[in-house]
Structure formats: C-alpha cells, structure tokens
Amino acid sequence: MLNGTPKRTMGFALVLCLSMATACQSNDGAGGNVGGTGGQSGAGGNAGGAGGSSASKHEYKKVTTGQRHSCGLRTDGTVACWGYNGTLAASPPTGTFVDVEAGMLHTCGVSTDGSVSCWGTGSSWGETKPSSGSFARVSAGGSQSCGLTTSGSVRCWGYDEDGRAPAAPVGEYADVQAGGITSCALKSDGVVTCWGDLGPPPPSADTFTQISLASGSDGACGIRSDRTLSCWGTDITAPPPAGEFVYVSAGNWHGCALKSDGTAVCWGHDAEGKATPPAGTFTQISAGGFHTCGVRTDKTIACWGSASDGATTPP
C-alpha cells in the first residue's frame, strides 16, 4: 500500500512484515484469552494541546490503536500519541477534540468546533485531507477515512479506486467505520451497510448496536442486538467467544471485547501477547495491528502486545 496502488489484505501484510518482521511471526490463539500480563516498556510519546492539571494529563476517556502507534483522548479534550512516528501519525496538533481515531499510518480527530483534522503522511491517497463540514465522529482506516456529520450523513475521503471512498451511502446513520479495504456504516435500526473492496459481508439477518473494522486488514466485528459477537471478513479466522458483551474492537488478525463487568476478552492471533489482556476492568478497548490498548476504570491506559517503537507505553 505504501508504494503503488493498494490491493487486497496481502499487500498490507507484506509491507508491514517487511518493516516489522518479528511482529509478523504470530501464533494462533486458541479461543478467548482473559487476563494475563500487562504492556511492555518502550519509547516515549508525543502530546498535543496545552494546559490542564497534571492529573488530567494521565486521565483518558478513549484510546485508539493503529498499526504501530496509539493515541489517547484525555478527559480535558487534548490528545496524546505514542509509538511509531515515522509517518508523523503520532504527532497530534494542539487544541481540544471530541473524538480521535488512529488508522493504519495516519490519525484523524474531530475538534470541539466540529471540524476534522488528520495528521500523518499515510499512504498519500488523500486520507489525511478531510471533507469540510461539522462532524460528530471520525474513523481512520487504511488508505481512506470517513466521518459522521452532525446531521447523520456519512462522508469519506482518500483512495477510491474500488469504491471505498468517497462513495459513501446516502442516508442517515448512527456510526461509520473505515477499515483496511472496506468501510461500513451502522444505521439507527441496527442494519450494517458496507462498501469498497468487499470480502465476506456482515450477516444480513443480524442487527447490531456497535461495529468495528480493522484499519490494516480485512476484518470486522460487531455486537448484535442480543449482545453476542459476530465477526466477518477474511483475517479474523478464530471465532469470537460466546456470551454477552458491551464493546468490541477488531484488530489485525485478532479481536477484543469487553464484558458487562468490564473485563476484557481477546481472541485470534496472539503475536507477542496482543490477544492476552491484563487483569482488571476497562471502559473501552482498541485492538490494533501488533498491540492492543484499553482505558481502565480509573481512566489510565494499559497496553499489551508488541512494544516496538514504544507502542505499548502511553505517556
């Protein structure tokens, strides 16, 4: 994807394996993993914004993971990023935000005024050049990004050879997710619509309350209306665990979800422990390329998996 026209998932995996060979030596995880060891040490990170108390600098309401970098939205609205910064995806601008999302090689955020800003060089297909307008939500994928406007419409920008952007569907939606080669939107009635370089589609008979797409592969998961999990695509080969869940995140070849009691469960490839969450309770979780992070109930962030470039070491 970095050189030439991006194709199917194998292109993403090849580039990533060439630049990070050790992380590609993944092992199949057998079922869901609960608890385990915490994140490993690594290099520091970059913080955007200014002001705020010292306590607020370590309190987060959201974390988002890309391939080898992560970003966190603090309770004061500022953004901090850490991990691989060769594409400048971990160098957030100053200001305050209401949403932030890390993509494969770039990051986007919604400012408090509703405008979207993106940072990082990405793959130079326009995924860091957002549409104008007022947005409530943004999602950064592989070579495309999408946003949900305050009126509920979907807008996408970036690579569009196979229709993944900006060919967003017309209508009113509750959420949108930009993935590695596909984008999907969730209607208020729970129906999921996907477009782009489609792999296996979501189950047509199911309705969902939340969906998540991996930013660097063809993998997606969702929480059905009965709170059970469903995953589709070609890259999350291990079936999700049974039971009821309140939040799910699809990563590259693995997925993670939160139970109603806040405990985390992960499944799929467990390279360097990215599918082995630590003990404790969380309010939100994000599965990335080679690592996973979660916001604990005390508003701190814990990360696990590959510690390359400090991806598992939040500030």
C-alpha positions in Angstrom: 0.0 0.0 0.0 2.9 2.3 0.6 4.3 2.0 -2.9 1.8 1.9 -5.8 -1.9 1.1 -5.8 -3.1 -0.7 -2.7 -4.7 -4.0 -3.3 -6.2 -6.7 -1.0 -5.0 -7.5 2.5 -1.9 -9.4 1.4 -0.5 -6.1 0.2 -0.9 -4.6 3.7 0.6 -7.7 5.4 3.6 -7.7 3.0 4.6 -4.1 3.7 4.1 -4.5 7.4 6.1 -7.7 7.5 9.0 -6.2 5.6 9.2 -3.3 8.1 8.5 -5.3 11.2 9.4 -8.9 10.6 9.4 -10.0 14.2 5.8 -8.9 14.8 4.7 -11.0 11.8 5.7 -14.2 13.4 2.3 -14.6 15.0 0.9 -17.7 16.7 -2.7 -18.8 16.6 -4.6 -18.0 19.7 -6.9 -20.8 20.9 -10.2 -19.2 21.8 -10.6 -16.2 24.0 -8.0 -15.1 26.5 -9.0 -13.4 29.7 -6.5 -11.6 32.0 -2.7 -12.0 31.6 0.3 -9.8 31.7 0.4 -6.1 31.1 2.1 -3.9 28.4 5.8 -3.9 27.9 8.1 -0.9 28.1 9.1 1.2 25.1 10.0 4.7 24.0 8.0 7.8 24.9 5.2 9.6 23.0 4.0 12.9 21.7 1.4 15.1 23.3 -0.8 17.6 21.6 -2.6 20.5 23.3 -1.7 22.6 26.3 -2.9 23.4 29.7 -4.8 21.1 32.1 -3.8 19.8 35.5 -1.1 17.1 35.9 -3.9 14.7 36.9 -5.9 15.3 33.7 -2.8 14.5 31.6 -3.0 10.9 32.8 -6.8 10.6 32.7 -8.3 9.3 29.4 -11.8 8.7 28.1 -10.7 6.9 24.9 -7.7 5.1 23.4 -7.2 4.1 19.7 -4.6 1.9 18.1 -3.1 2.0 14.6 -0.6 -0.5 13.2 2.3 0.6 15.4 1.1 3.7 17.1 -1.6 4.7 19.6 -3.4 7.9 20.6 -5.5 8.7 23.6 -8.2 11.3 24.1 -7.8 12.9 27.6 -10.7 14.0 29.8 -9.7 17.6 29.1 -10.1 17.1 25.4 -6.4 17.1 24.5 -4.8 14.3 22.5 -1.6 12.3 23.3 0.0 9.8 20.9 2.9 7.4 21.2 4.7 4.6 19.3 6.0 4.6 15.7 6.1 8.1 14.3 7.9 7.7 11.0 4.7 8.8 9.2 4.0 11.5 11.8 0.8 9.7 12.8 1.8 10.1 16.4 2.3 13.9 16.3 -1.1 15.3 17.1 -1.9 19.0 16.7 -2.7 21.3 19.6 -6.3 22.0 20.5 -9.1 20.1 22.0 -11.1 17.2 20.5 -14.3 15.3 21.0 -13.1 12.2 19.0 -9.9 10.7 17.8 -9.1 7.6 15.7 -5.8 6.1 14.7 -5.6 4.5 11.2 -3.0 2.3 9.7 -0.5 5.1 9.0 -2.4 8.2 9.9 -4.7 9.6 12.6 -7.8 11.9 12.5 -9.7 13.8 15.1 -12.9 15.9 15.5 -12.2 19.2 17.1 -14.6 20.8 19.6 -15.9 23.1 16.7 -16.9 20.0 14.7 -14.2 20.2 12.1 -11.9 17.2 11.3 -8.2 17.4 11.1 -5.9 14.5 10.1 -2.2 14.1 10.7 0.5 11.7 9.4 1.6 11.1 5.8 -0.5 8.0 5.5 -0.2 6.4 2.0 -0.6 9.7 0.1 -4.0 8.8 -1.3 -5.8 11.7 0.3 -6.8 10.0 3.5 -5.4 12.9 5.5 -7.3 15.6 3.6 -10.8 15.6 5.3 -14.0 16.9 3.9 -15.3 20.2 5.3 -18.4 20.4 7.5 -19.5 19.7 11.0 -18.7 16.2 12.3 -19.6 14.2 15.4 -17.4 11.1 14.7 -14.4 10.2 12.6 -12.8 6.9 11.6 -9.3 6.5 10.1 -8.7 3.3 8.0 -6.0 2.1 5.7 -5.9 4.5 2.7 -9.3 6.1 3.4 -11.0 7.9 6.2 -14.7 8.5 6.9 -16.7 10.8 9.2 -20.2 11.0 10.5 -21.7 14.5 10.3 -23.8 16.1 13.0 -26.8 15.5 10.7 -26.1 11.8 10.5 -24.7 11.6 6.9 -21.5 9.8 6.0 -18.6 11.4 4.2 -15.4 9.7 3.1 -12.1 10.8 1.6 -9.0 9.1 0.3 -8.4 6.1 -2.0 -11.4 5.4 -4.1 -10.4 3.0 -7.0 -12.7 0.2 -5.6 -15.4 2.5 -4.2 -14.2 2.5 -0.5 -14.2 6.4 -0.5 -15.8 8.8 -1.1 -18.6 6.5 -2.4 -20.4 6.6 1.0 -24.1 5.5 1.0 -26.8 8.1 1.1 -29.0 8.2 4.3 -28.9 8.8 8.0 -26.5 6.7 10.1 -25.5 6.3 13.7 -21.8 5.4 13.2 -19.2 4.8 10.4 -16.1 2.7 10.4 -13.2 2.9 7.8 -11.3 -0.3 7.6 -8.3 -1.6 5.7 -10.0 -2.2 2.4 -13.7 -1.7 3.3 -15.9 0.9 5.0 -19.1 0.2 6.9 -21.9 2.3 8.4 -24.4 1.5 11.1 -28.0 2.7 10.7 -30.1 3.6 13.7 -32.2 0.5 13.2 -29.1 -1.7 13.5 -28.6 -2.6 9.9 -25.0 -2.5 8.6 -24.1 -1.3 5.1 -20.6 -1.8 3.7 -18.9 -0.6 0.5 -15.4 -0.8 -1.0 -13.2 -3.9 -1.8 -15.7 -6.2 -0.1 -14.8 -9.5 1.4 -17.4 -11.6 3.2 -20.2 -9.3 4.2 -21.8 -9.0 7.6 -24.7 -11.4 8.3 -27.7 -9.9 6.5 -30.1 -11.3 9.1 -28.4 -9.6 12.1 -28.8 -6.2 13.6 -26.1 -4.6 15.6 -25.6 -2.0 18.3 -21.9 -1.4 17.6 -19.4 -2.3 14.8 -15.6 -2.2 14.4 -13.3 -2.6 11.4 -9.6 -3.3 11.5 -7.6 -0.4 9.9 -5.0 -2.6 8.3 -6.7 -5.8 7.3 -10.0 -7.3 6.1 -11.5 -8.0 9.5 -14.7 -6.7 11.2 -16.7 -7.5 14.3 -19.9 -6.3 15.8 -22.2 -6.6 18.8 -25.6 -8.0 17.8 -28.8 -6.7 19.3 -28.8 -9.6 21.7 -25.3 -8.5 22.9 -23.5 -11.5 21.3 -20.5 -11.1 19.0 -20.3 -11.6 15.3 -17.1 -11.2 13.1 -16.7 -11.3 9.3 -14.0 -10.7 6.7 -11.1 -13.0 5.9 -8.5 -12.1 8.5 -10.1 -12.8 11.9 -10.2 -16.6 11.5 -10.7 -17.6 15.1 -14.4 -17.5 16.2 -15.3 -14.9 18.8 -16.2 -16.1 22.3 -19.7 -16.8 23.4 -21.5 -14.7 25.9 -22.8 -11.2 26.2 -20.6 -8.1 25.5 -20.9 -4.3 25.6 -18.0 -3.3 23.4 -15.9 -4.8 20.6 -12.8 -3.9 18.6 -11.4 -5.6 15.5 -7.6 -5.6 15.1 -5.3 -7.2 12.6 -6.0 -10.9 12.8 -7.4 -10.6 16.3 -10.3 -9.1 18.2 -11.0 -7.9 21.7 -14.3 -7.2 23.6 -15.5 -6.1 27.0 -18.0 -7.9 29.1 -20.6 -6.0 31.2 -18.4 -6.3 34.2 -15.6 -4.5 32.4 -13.3 -7.5 32.0 -11.5 -7.9 28.6 -11.5 -11.0 26.4 -9.4 -11.3 23.2 -9.2 -14.0 20.5 -7.3 -14.8 17.3 -3.6 -14.4 16.6 -1.6 -13.7 19.8 1.7 -12.4 18.4 3.7 -11.1 21.4 0.7 -11.3 23.6 -1.6 -8.8 21.8 -4.6 -11.1 22.4 -3.7 -11.7 26.1 -5.2 -8.8 28.1 -4.2 -8.0 31.6 -6.4 -8.4 34.6 -8.6 -5.6 35.7 -11.7 -3.7 34.4 -11.9 -1.4 31.4 -14.4 1.1 30.0 -13.1 0.9 26.4 -10.7 -1.2 24.3 -8.9 -0.9 21.0 -7.2 -3.7 19.0 -4.5 -2.5 16.7 -2.0 -4.0 14.3 0.5 -5.6 16.7 -0.7 -4.4 20.0 -3.9 -3.6 22.0 -4.8 -0.9 24.5 -7.6 -0.2 26.9 -8.9 2.5 29.2 -9.1 1.2 32.7 -11.9 2.2 35.0 -9.5 4.6 36.8 -9.1 6.4 33.4 -5.5 5.3 32.9 -4.4 3.4 29.8 -2.9 -0.1 29.7 -1.4 -1.6 26.5 -0.1 -5.1 25.7 1.5 -6.8 22.7 4.4 -5.7 20.7 6.4 -3.0 22.4 8.2 -2.0 19.2 8.7 1.8 19.0 7.0 2.3 22.3 3.5 1.4 21.1 2.6 -0.1 24.4 4.0 2.7 26.6 1.4 5.5 27.0 2.6 8.8 28.5 
